[in-house]
Amino acid sequence: MLRIDPATIPMPKMHQYMLGSISPRPIAFASTIDADGNANLAPFSFFNAIGSNPPMIIFSPARSGRDNTTKHTLNNADAMKEVVINIVNYPIVQQMSLASSAYPQGVNEFVKAGLTPIASEIVKPFRVKESIVQMECKVRDIIRTGATGGAGNIIICEIVLMHIDESILDEAGKPDPYKMDLVARMGGEYYCRVIPESIFTLAQPKDGSALGVDQLPEYIRNSHILSGNNLGQLGVFNTVPSDEEVKAVAHLVRHLQSWDEIEQQAKILIDKHAAWEGYKLLMMKEYGLI
C-alpha cells in the first residue's frame, strides 16, 4: 500500500488524500451574520453530529491553504455565537456550490446563489427556505487546531430548534432517505447523490447477541467463494439453522455436482439479502447432508 507521511508531503497533497479517502461527507450549509447584520452563507463538508442529548453538531471552516485567512463563517460564528445549519439535497446543490465562492466580506451569498433567506425563530442568522432541514444553533465552543493554512477550526454547536420539511417524512414521521435526495461531498470536484438504487439496509446487532464470524464453521470461514461481507452477513445472526431447517432445504441443491456449486448458490442467496436461506445451505456439510 502507498505509505503517506503527513510530515513529508505538501499540505495541499495531504488535503487531497484526506478528502478523497474520507468520503462521502455530509454538507453543512452554514448561515451566519456579522455584527452589522450582514448575512453570510457557505458550505462545509467537515461536518457531523456528535450527540443527541443535548443535540450537538460540529463543522470546521478550515484556514485557507492559499493565504491562511479565516472564513467569514468562522469570524461570524465566533463573534455572534449563532449559526443555522441547512441540509443540502440535489435540488439546491448547484446553488450551494455557487455560494462557496470566495466573495468579499459583506457580499450576501443568499443573493448570489439565488436562495431565499427566511427568519429564524430563536437565532439571528437566516434559514435557507429551499433546504429540507434547517437547524438553528447556538455556538458552544470553537476549537482551533492550528494557526497555519489548512488548520481546522471545530465549531461545536447545540441545536436549539430544528425545522424539517414534512414532505420528506415517512409514515412513522421519520426522515425518509428515499424522499430526501441527499448529496454528499467527495474529493476534488466530485459529489455523490443518494438515489434509491444506492440505499440499502443492514442488520444492526446492537445487543451483543450476534455470534460473530469466529463462530462459523471453519470451512465457511475459509471459503474461497464467500466474501468478507458474506461472512459478516452470517455472523450477525444470534443462532444457527437447526438440523430440521437444513434438511428441509437440502433437496433444493441435490442436483448440484460439487460443494463449490452449493457455496455459489448460497452466495447468490446471501447477496440477495436472503442470508438465512444461504446459511441453511452452507450448514449441510456441518450436519453431514453432503
CORKABEL-V339575 format. One record per residue. N is the residue number from 1. PSI is psi in radians with two decimals (999 if undefined). NEAR is the number of other C-alpha atoms within 12 Angstrom. D_CENTER is the distance of its C-alpha to the mean C-alpha in whole Angstrom. Layout:
BEGIN
N:PSI:NEAR:D_CENTER / N:PSI:NEAR:D_CENTER
END
This chain:
BEGIN
1:2.62:3:25 / 2:2.25:5:25 / 3:2.12:10:26 / 4:2.05:16:24 / 5:1.92:12:26 / 6:-0.43:15:25 / 7:-0.20:10:29 / 8:0.05:11:30 / 9:2.74:14:28 / 10:2.56:16:28 / 11:-0.77:21:25 / 12:-0.62:19:24 / 13:-0.69:20:24 / 14:-0.70:22:22 / 15:-0.77:25:19 / 16:-0.74:23:19 / 17:-0.76:22:18 / 18:-0.88:21:15 / 19:-0.54:23:14 / 20:-0.45:19:14 / 21:-0.72:15:13 / 22:1.46:19:10 / 23:2.54:23:8 / 24:2.83:25:6 / 25:2.45:30:6 / 26:2.81:31:6 / 27:2.17:40:10 / 28:1.95:42:12 / 29:1.70:50:15 / 30:2.17:49:18 / 31:2.24:51:21 / 32:3.00:47:24 / 33:2.70:37:28 / 34:-3.10:29:30 / 35:-0.37:20:34 / 36:0.07:15:35 / 37:0.15:18:33 / 38:2.31:26:32 / 39:2.55:36:28 / 40:2.51:46:25 / 41:2.22:49:22 / 42:2.55:44:20 / 43:2.58:43:16 / 44:2.27:37:14 / 45:0.00:34:11 / 46:1.53:32:11 / 47:2.40:34:10 / 48:2.99:27:8 / 49:2.55:24:10 / 50:-0.08:17:13 / 51:2.76:14:15 / 52:-0.09:13:16 / 53:1.52:11:20 / 54:2.79:17:21 / 55:1.98:22:17 / 56:2.47:28:16 / 57:2.77:36:14 / 58:2.63:36:14 / 59:2.83:40:14 / 60:1.86:36:16 / 61:1.77:41:19 / 62:2.73:36:20 / 63:2.55:26:24 / 64:2.30:25:25 / 65:-0.22:23:25 / 66:-0.83:15:28 / 67:0.13:14:30 / 68:0.31:17:29 / 69:2.82:22:29 / 70:2.69:29:26 / 71:2.60:35:24 / 72:-0.62:37:26 / 73:-0.80:46:23 / 74:-0.82:40:23 / 75:-0.75:27:27 / 76:-0.76:35:27 / 77:-0.64:41:24 / 78:-0.69:30:27 / 79:-0.72:21:30 / 80:-0.30:29:29 / 81:0.51:30:26 / 82:2.61:40:24 / 83:2.63:49:21 / 84:2.22:52:20 / 85:2.06:53:16 / 86:2.36:43:16 / 87:2.43:41:13 / 88:2.27:39:13 / 89:3.12:35:13 / 90:-0.66:26:15 / 91:-0.29:19:19 / 92:0.23:29:18 / 93:-0.66:30:17 / 94:-0.66:20:20 / 95:-0.64:28:21 / 96:-0.80:38:18 / 97:-0.70:34:19 / 98:-0.68:23:23 / 99:-0.25:30:22 / 100:-0.15:31:21 / 101:2.56:23:24 / 102:1.22:24:26 / 103:2.68:21:29 / 104:2.80:15:31 / 105:2.34:21:31 / 106:-0.29:23:32 / 107:2.34:22:31 / 108:1.90:31:29 / 109:-0.38:37:26 / 110:-0.78:36:26 / 111:-0.81:21:29 / 112:-0.67:26:28 / 113:-0.12:27:25 / 114:0.54:20:27 / 115:2.80:31:25 / 116:2.04:22:26 / 117:2.32:30:27 / 118:2.59:23:27 / 119:2.43:19:28 / 120:2.92:27:26 / 121:-0.54:18:28 / 122:-0.72:20:28 / 123:2.92:30:27 / 124:-0.64:30:29 / 125:2.62:39:26 / 126:2.72:39:25 / 127:2.78:41:23 / 128:1.95:44:22 / 129:-0.65:27:23 / 130:-0.16:29:21 / 131:2.46:40:18 / 132:-0.34:32:17 / 133:2.26:30:16 / 134:2.26:36:18 / 135:1.95:39:18 / 136:2.26:39:21 / 137:2.61:41:21 / 138:2.36:33:23 / 139:2.07:33:23 / 140:-0.48:24:24 / 141:2.75:25:24 / 142:2.14:27:23 / 143:2.06:22:23 / 144:2.11:22:24 / 145:-0.09:17:23 / 146:3.04:16:26 / 147:0.20:18:29 / 148:2.92:19:28 / 149:2.33:23:26 / 150:-0.20:29:23 / 151:2.46:27:23 / 152:2.74:31:20 / 153:1.76:33:21 / 154:1.94:29:18 / 155:2.05:40:19 / 156:2.10:35:18 / 157:2.52:38:19 / 158:2.23:31:20 / 159:2.10:31:19 / 160:-0.27:27:23 / 161:2.40:25:22 / 162:2.43:25:19 / 163:2.24:28:20 / 164:2.26:25:19 / 165:2.09:24:20 / 166:-0.35:18:22 / 167:-0.27:19:21 / 168:0.07:23:18 / 169:2.62:18:19 / 170:-3.01:15:20 / 171:-0.40:11:23 / 172:0.04:9:22 / 173:0.27:12:21 / 174:2.65:16:17 / 175:2.26:21:14 / 176:1.98:23:15 / 177:-0.40:24:12 / 178:-0.28:21:15 / 179:-0.21:22:16 / 180:-0.52:30:14 / 181:0.84:28:13 / 182:2.75:33:10 / 183:2.80:32:10 / 184:2.73:35:8 / 185:2.45:34:10 / 186:-2.72:26:11 / 187:2.73:22:14 / 188:-2.25:18:18 / 189:0.25:12:18 / 190:2.41:17:15 / 191:2.92:26:13 / 192:2.74:24:11 / 193:2.32:26:12 / 194:1.60:25:10 / 195:2.80:19:14 / 196:-0.66:15:15 / 197:-0.33:11:16 / 198:-0.04:14:13 / 199:2.33:16:12 / 200:2.87:14:13 / 201:2.69:11:14 / 202:2.46:14:14 / 203:2.41:17:17 / 204:1.71:15:16 / 205:1.17:17:19 / 206:-0.32:11:19 / 207:0.08:11:23 / 208:0.19:12:24 / 209:-0.14:13:26 / 210:2.37:22:24 / 211:-0.58:21:27 / 212:2.78:22:25 / 213:-0.59:25:26 / 214:-0.34:17:29 / 215:-0.02:20:30 / 216:2.62:29:30 / 217:2.56:23:34 / 218:-0.69:16:34 / 219:-0.46:22:35 / 220:-0.80:35:32 / 221:-0.61:23:30 / 222:0.23:17:32 / 223:2.42:22:31 / 224:0.05:18:31 / 225:-0.73:24:30 / 226:2.48:31:27 / 227:2.98:22:24 / 228:-0.67:19:22 / 229:-0.71:19:19 / 230:-0.76:35:22 / 231:-0.69:35:24 / 232:-0.64:28:21 / 233:-0.56:35:21 / 234:-0.66:44:25 / 235:-0.28:31:24 / 236:-0.33:29:22 / 237:2.63:26:25 / 238:0.14:22:28 / 239:3.06:17:31 / 240:2.72:31:32 / 241:2.43:26:34 / 242:2.87:20:38 / 243:-0.72:21:41 / 244:-0.73:15:41 / 245:-0.70:21:38 / 246:-0.75:28:38 / 247:-0.57:25:42 / 248:-0.37:19:41 / 249:-0.13:25:39 / 250:-0.62:29:41 / 251:-0.34:17:43 / 252:-0.37:18:40 / 253:0.27:27:40 / 254:-0.47:19:44 / 255:-0.24:13:44 / 256:2.56:18:42 / 257:-0.33:13:44 / 258:2.87:14:42 / 259:-0.63:25:39 / 260:-0.69:22:37 / 261:-0.64:21:37 / 262:-0.73:34:36 / 263:-0.71:34:33 / 264:-0.74:26:32 / 265:-0.70:31:33 / 266:-0.71:39:31 / 267:-0.69:34:28 / 268:-0.78:24:28 / 269:-0.77:24:28 / 270:-0.76:30:25 / 271:-0.38:25:23 / 272:0.32:16:24 / 273:0.52:21:22 / 274:0.95:19:26 / 275:-0.65:31:25 / 276:-0.67:32:28 / 277:-0.71:32:30 / 278:-0.67:36:30 / 279:-0.72:44:30 / 280:-0.78:38:34 / 281:-0.74:45:35 / 282:-0.47:49:34 / 283:-0.02:35:36 / 284:-0.70:35:39 / 285:-0.69:24:40 / 286:-0.64:22:39 / 287:0.19:20:42 / 288:0.53:13:44 / 289:0.08:22:44 / 290:999:24:43
END
